[in-house]
Amino acid sequence: MSQTPAVPAATEMSHVPWSRQANIYQVNLRQYTPEGTLKAFAAELPRLKKMGVDMLWLMPWQPIGRENRKGGLGSYYSISDYTAINPEFGTLDDARMLVKQAHALGMKVILDWVANHTAWDHPWTRAHKDWYKLNAKGEIYPVTFTEGPEPEYWTDVVALNYDNPALREAMIASMAFWVREVDLDGFRCDVASLVPTPFWERARQALDAIKPMFMLAESDKADLHRAAFDMTYSWDLADIFKAIGKGQAGAAELRAWVARQADPKTNGYPAHAYRMRFTSNHDFNSWHGTDAELYGDAYQALAVLTFTLPGMPLIYGGQEARLAKRLEFFEKDPIAWKTRELEPFYAELLALKRQHLALGNGQYGAPVELLDVGNAQLFAFRRSAGSDAVTVVVNLGKQAQSYTLAGQRLSLPAWGWSISTRP
């Protein structure tokens, strides 16, 4: 069996310059507009640029399998053709135009990529059966997970077998198609840890040869940062946020989290690793709950932390409209854009992130210095880079709290926060 050539390990991975102070905004294309098309979403680009969005993450835009489809429209993540556009969303020319318009406004675009599995009716299942994992009878079978407390069956998709070198090359060619055809800036890679890391390293090398990429892994595996991915998911912080929303955690747990990040023995990530901080995404919203369900009155205070703690902040499309429902995953269920009341809130945070070097991503930002403000109920910290400093104090409780900072006696309302940019 031939092996994918090894990629030298990066001791200090650099990142595309545009990403160093950047944020990311996820687009659930089907639900974003009443039309649910690329053209309809493109009309929103000027608004998002004005709000301060840097990078758009579009969920998969390829055709969805029909065999064993879930619901009426199926899952974005059941792909029947890697190099085509789902007619539900538009055409290849619509995709080209969307990316061109985004670039003209100074925004970047990454596409959700599903390398672990395909739909049952993807042409590869007929032409290249050996590219798939097979059961004891030599048959392609549904993706199955047995690591958790109960088996999990993804009945609408079948798993690819990366022991096959021909599959690896075909997958890289499919990714390269979109970089060449529509000028994509990178990929968000679904269940990235289920695909061998050497494949991702080879793919990154090949794609960077076309154009420098930005790569986000849906994983928290540290080794993916060696030479494949710029950014991974920060589920650890998201879990603390959910516990805070339930009243089961607070400032003490956040301070302990910061201590773990600062300790090489418990952190495990290289200094150059970007970590994605978030309060929601398509999975959280559809399967776990809305912001109101998960966090209640704590929501905005937690959002502030995603922008000010080290890492890149994610906004899930619709959060600026207080997305108040769990969007259906397999059906048409448009976001209700009745209000955009949180748009100024996000615009202010996006500007803060961009304007302060101390809030840079990965090795480009400053570490966290925890502050003692005389009240253990409050979470207080500073990030300083030269003459640039950002000081944050957040009240993660239901009662107003007083504190002392720089010799001043101050107070915060329940779930309130203070951000100071004085040196």
Secondary structure, 3 states (H helix, E strand, C coil): CCCCCCCCCCCCCCCCHHHCCCCEEEECHHHHCCCCCHHHHHCCHHHHHHHCCCEEEECCCCCECCCCCCCCCCCCCCECCCCCCCCCCCCHHHHHHHHHHHHHCCCEEEEEECCCEEECCCCHHHHCHHHECECCCCCECEEEECCCCCCEEEEEEEEECCCCHHHHHHHHHHHHHHHHHHCCCEEEECCHHHCCHHHHHHHHHHHHCCCCCEEEECCCCHHHHCCCCCEEECHHHHHHHHHHHCCCCCHHHHHHHHHHHHCHHHHCCCCCCEEEECCCCHHHHHHHCCHHHHHHHHHHHHHHHHHHCCCEEEEECCHHHCCCCCCCCCCCCCCCCCCCCCHHHHHHHHHHHHHCHHHCCHHHCCCCEECCCCCCCEEEEEEEECCEEEEEEEECCCCCEEEEECCEEEEECCCCEEEECCC
